[in-house]
Amino acid sequence: MSSTRCWTSSVRPRTRPRPRGTPSVIEALEQQQQVVLGLQALELEELENVCQCAWAQATATYNQAQRQEEEEQWWEAEWAAQSQAAAREGLALEELESRIRRGLRRVLD
């Protein structure tokens, strides 16, 4: 049975040193991530504002429609009441005219 030996090299690969002030790849990615997160937060805030504005407009439109419907119902009820009153007055007037005619017939006969 043969055994395999693993060994690691103590020699590090040669890399060029970064110039001073240059961010590492990790730092650059972290900065980029912060920028992306900031932009996403702004987009969410803008979307929230748009939704709030749309909700306010929808609520105002709904309230206006409710008021208009209530007003229309009031006018319909008022019209019905006025029509009933006019009908009652018309019947009373017809009854009065009928009584006057009967009275006149009695007098003239």
C-alpha positions as CSV (number, residue, x, y, z in Angstrom):
1,M,0.0,0.0,0.0
2,S,1.4,3.3,-0.9
3,S,0.7,6.4,0.9
4,T,0.3,9.8,-0.6
5,R,1.9,12.6,1.2
6,C,0.4,16.1,1.1
7,W,2.6,19.0,1.5
8,T,2.1,22.7,1.3
9,S,4.6,25.1,0.1
10,S,5.7,27.8,2.4
11,V,6.5,29.9,-0.7
12,R,3.9,32.6,-1.2
13,P,3.0,33.5,-4.8
14,R,4.5,36.8,-5.8
15,T,2.0,39.6,-6.1
16,R,2.6,43.2,-6.9
17,P,2.0,45.4,-3.9
18,R,-0.9,47.8,-4.2
19,P,-0.2,51.4,-4.5
20,R,-1.0,53.4,-1.4
21,G,-4.6,54.6,-1.2
22,T,-5.8,51.9,-3.7
23,P,-8.6,49.9,-2.1
24,S,-8.4,46.1,-2.1
25,V,-10.8,44.1,-4.2
26,I,-12.8,43.3,-1.1
27,E,-12.9,47.0,-0.1
28,A,-14.0,48.0,-3.6
29,L,-16.7,45.4,-3.6
30,E,-17.9,46.5,-0.2
31,Q,-18.0,50.1,-1.4
32,Q,-19.9,49.1,-4.5
33,Q,-22.3,47.1,-2.4
34,Q,-22.9,50.2,-0.2
35,V,-23.6,52.3,-3.3
36,V,-26.1,49.6,-4.6
37,L,-27.8,49.4,-1.2
38,G,-28.1,53.2,-1.1
39,L,-29.6,53.3,-4.6
40,Q,-32.0,50.5,-3.7
41,A,-33.0,52.4,-0.5
42,L,-33.7,55.5,-2.7
43,E,-35.7,53.5,-5.1
44,L,-37.8,52.0,-2.3
45,E,-38.4,55.4,-0.8
46,E,-39.4,56.8,-4.2
47,L,-41.7,53.8,-4.7
48,E,-43.2,54.3,-1.3
49,N,-43.9,58.0,-2.1
50,V,-45.5,57.1,-5.4
51,C,-47.7,54.5,-3.6
52,Q,-48.7,57.0,-0.9
53,C,-49.6,59.6,-3.5
54,A,-51.6,57.0,-5.5
55,W,-53.4,55.9,-2.2
56,A,-54.2,59.5,-1.3
57,Q,-55.6,60.2,-4.8
58,A,-57.7,57.0,-4.7
59,T,-59.0,57.8,-1.3
60,A,-60.0,61.3,-2.4
61,T,-61.7,60.0,-5.5
62,Y,-63.5,57.4,-3.4
63,N,-64.6,60.0,-0.9
64,Q,-65.8,62.3,-3.6
65,A,-67.8,59.4,-5.2
66,Q,-69.3,58.6,-1.8
67,R,-70.4,62.2,-1.3
68,Q,-71.8,62.4,-4.8
69,E,-73.8,59.2,-4.3
70,E,-75.1,60.4,-0.9
71,E,-76.2,63.7,-2.5
72,E,-77.9,61.8,-5.4
73,Q,-79.7,59.6,-2.9
74,W,-80.8,62.7,-0.9
75,W,-82.1,64.3,-4.1
76,E,-83.9,61.1,-5.1
77,A,-85.6,60.9,-1.7
78,E,-86.5,64.6,-1.8
79,W,-88.0,64.1,-5.3
80,A,-90.0,61.2,-4.1
81,A,-91.3,63.1,-1.1
82,Q,-92.1,66.1,-3.3
83,S,-93.9,63.9,-5.8
84,Q,-95.9,62.2,-3.0
85,A,-96.9,65.6,-1.6
86,A,-97.9,66.9,-5.0
87,A,-99.9,63.7,-5.6
88,R,-101.7,64.1,-2.3
89,E,-102.3,67.8,-3.0
90,G,-103.6,66.8,-6.5
91,L,-106.0,64.3,-5.0
92,A,-107.2,66.8,-2.4
93,L,-107.7,69.4,-5.1
94,E,-109.6,66.9,-7.2
95,E,-111.7,66.0,-4.2
96,L,-112.4,69.6,-3.5
97,E,-113.4,70.3,-7.1
98,S,-115.7,67.3,-7.0
99,R,-117.4,68.5,-3.9
100,I,-117.8,72.0,-5.4
101,R,-119.4,70.6,-8.5
102,R,-121.8,68.4,-6.5
103,G,-122.7,71.4,-4.4
104,L,-123.3,73.5,-7.5
105,R,-125.5,70.8,-9.0
106,R,-127.6,70.7,-5.9
107,V,-127.9,74.4,-5.9
108,L,-128.7,74.6,-9.6
109,D,-131.1,71.7,-9.7
